[in-house]
Structures are given as structure tokens and as C-alpha cells.
Amino acid sequence: MPQVTIKRLILPVALLSASSLLVWAGCISDCKDDYDAAVESCKSQYDNPEDADDLRRCLQDAKDAYESCIEECDS
């Protein structure tokens, strides 16, 4: 009888873990999609050589937002 109880406990824990992993992976994917969109926006907005400093700042902001998003996924 103890084996049945253990199996009943393990299955929900395994399902919850798998579900949490999928949510985490989805969060990471959303962060990556947002980052890619922000980078493309930066590139199209600052496409002249004289805009290099603005492009650099925009890309840094996109990177910072991405890292922040990843941290939120991990918490």
C-alpha cells in the first residue's frame, strides 16, 4: 500500500514540475521575442551613421530590458 501512496504523490509533483518548466520556457521565449523586436526597432529608428550613439543607447536599453525580463522569469 505505501507504493500506491508514493505514486500518488510523485505524479502530481512531476506534473507540477513539468508545468512550471513550460511556463518558465514560455517566459524566456517571450523575453527573447521582445528583445528581438526591440533590436529591430532600434535598427530601423537609428539607421544613419550620425545616429550611432542613439543606436548604441537603444540597443543597451533593449539588452537591459531583456536581462530584467529573464530575472523576472527566474523569480
C-alpha positions in Angstrom: 0.0 0.0 0.0 2.8 2.5 0.6 3.9 2.3 -3.0 0.5 3.4 -4.2 0.6 6.4 -1.9 4.1 7.3 -3.1 3.0 7.1 -6.7 0.0 9.3 -6.0 2.4 11.9 -4.6 5.0 11.7 -7.3 2.7 12.1 -10.2 1.2 15.5 -9.1 4.7 16.7 -8.2 6.0 15.6 -11.6 3.1 17.3 -13.4 3.6 20.5 -11.5 7.3 20.5 -12.2 6.7 19.9 -15.9 4.0 22.7 -16.0 6.4 25.1 -14.2 9.1 24.3 -16.7 6.8 25.0 -19.6 5.7 28.3 -18.1 9.4 29.3 -17.4 10.3 28.3 -21.0 7.4 30.4 -22.3 8.5 33.4 -20.3 12.1 33.1 -21.6 10.8 32.8 -25.1 8.6 35.9 -24.6 11.7 37.8 -23.3 13.7 36.8 -26.4 10.8 37.8 -28.7 10.5 41.2 -27.1 14.3 41.7 -27.2 14.4 40.8 -30.9 11.6 43.2 -31.7 13.3 46.0 -29.7 16.6 45.4 -31.5 14.9 45.6 -34.9 13.1 48.8 -33.8 16.4 50.3 -32.7 18.0 49.4 -36.0 15.2 50.9 -38.1 14.8 54.0 -35.9 18.6 54.8 -35.9 19.8 53.8 -39.3 22.0 56.7 -40.1 25.7 56.8 -39.2 25.3 60.0 -37.2 22.8 58.2 -35.0 25.4 55.7 -33.8 25.3 56.9 -30.2 21.5 56.8 -30.1 21.6 53.3 -31.6 24.1 52.2 -29.0 21.9 53.5 -26.2 18.8 52.0 -27.7 20.4 48.6 -28.0 21.7 48.8 -24.4 18.2 49.7 -23.2 16.9 46.6 -25.1 19.6 44.4 -23.5 18.8 45.8 -20.1 15.1 45.2 -20.5 15.8 41.6 -21.7 18.0 40.9 -18.7 15.4 42.3 -16.4 12.7 40.1 -18.1 14.9 37.0 -17.6 15.4 37.8 -13.9 11.6 38.1 -13.6 11.2 34.7 -15.2 13.6 33.2 -12.7 11.8 34.6 -9.7 
